Amino acid sequence: MSIHDRCVRRFQILGLFLLATSVCLSSGCAQRITAAGAAEVASLAPRAASPLFDPALADALLESPDRDRWQKPAQIVQALGIRPGMTVADIGAGSGYLLPYLSRAVGPKGRVIAEEIQKPFLVRLRKRAAELDNVRVVEGTAADPGLPPGGIDRFVLLTVYHEVDQPIAFLRKLRMSGRSGSRLAIIDFDAARHGYPPAPLGHELPESSVIAEARAAGWLLNEKQEFLSSQFFLVFQPTIVGRAKSTSL
Ligand SMILES: C[S@@+](CC[C@H](N)C(=O)[O-])C[C@H]1O[C@@H](n2cnc3c(N)ncnc32)[C@H](O)[C@@H]1O
């Protein structure tokens, strides 16, 4: 075979590969990935969601003075590649611990959505948002975060996931609200880690169930961060990109 023939052959193979990839992404493969995730989930031990965090404990636990030391919020924001102008959703924002960090990172042209389902937290979040120009508070429900489709660049679930009752359906809703190139961060207490602080009893979960549930909801594991000693930090990307039409928030 001449050099010319070999080059033509390589381009043909590359073309076939690209064609197969685009057909796969736009049609069945993403669904098959989701179906594989569902089968994986079915094989896992059933897991009950933890009770909702008691807002009366927020000052002692969520806003505790030593939290920054182990939670490393500035590093979380940096690891997520949050940039000025982005729209970031803090899902289950609680008392708003992460808001100042997110607000600073997206800057005046960006937007932070602080989503929550418990009324006492919503009151606290509104007070906090009034001091930050770029934060909007959204009241969701346990099954639906209530975000419009296609506008979010980054979703952050910081110690929230273990309380979500129907995680797969919930993560599917989030995916519909993601912009092209969106990322979902799930950070929570890991049953297999023994770092500081220890997981509150009954509030830990295995990383493997989260990865399988996310896969079933159409989110693929993109990377893992390892700088939190008792929590996993998983970053996902959507299996189907650019589906949702963007709606401004
Ligand atoms: C342990 S607190 C963490 C709050 C905050 N993310 C932080 O790290 O400081 C868990 C929060 O998740 C919220 N939550 C639980 N299930 C939720 C759901 N399905 N949708 C939105 N928020 C939820 C609870 O109301 C609570 O505020």
The ligand as a Gaussian input file, in Angstrom:
#p B3LYP/6-31G(d) Opt

LIG

0 1
 C      -26.454000      19.071000      56.042000
 S      -27.347000      20.381000      55.303000
 C      -26.085000      21.133000      54.295000
 C      -26.385000      22.574000      53.954000
 C      -25.308000      23.259000      53.097000
 N      -25.198000      22.652000      51.797000
 C      -23.995000      23.239000      53.804000
 O      -23.131000      22.408000      53.450000
 O      -23.797000      24.044000      54.712000
 C      -28.366000      19.559000      54.089000
 C      -29.333000      20.487000      53.407000
 O      -29.923000      19.825000      52.299000
 C      -31.260000      20.235000      52.190000
 N      -31.976000      19.224000      51.393000
 C      -32.267000      17.953000      51.689000
 N      -32.935000      17.350000      50.704000
 C      -33.069000      18.270000      49.714000
 C      -33.660000      18.272000      48.418000
 N      -34.272000      17.194000      47.908000
 N      -33.592000      19.403000      47.696000
 C      -32.954000      20.498000      48.174000
 N      -32.380000      20.564000      49.396000
 C      -32.440000      19.466000      50.154000
 C      -31.706000      20.327000      53.630000
 O      -32.855000      21.110000      53.788000
 C      -30.480000      20.934000      54.292000
 O      -30.516000      22.321000      54.287000

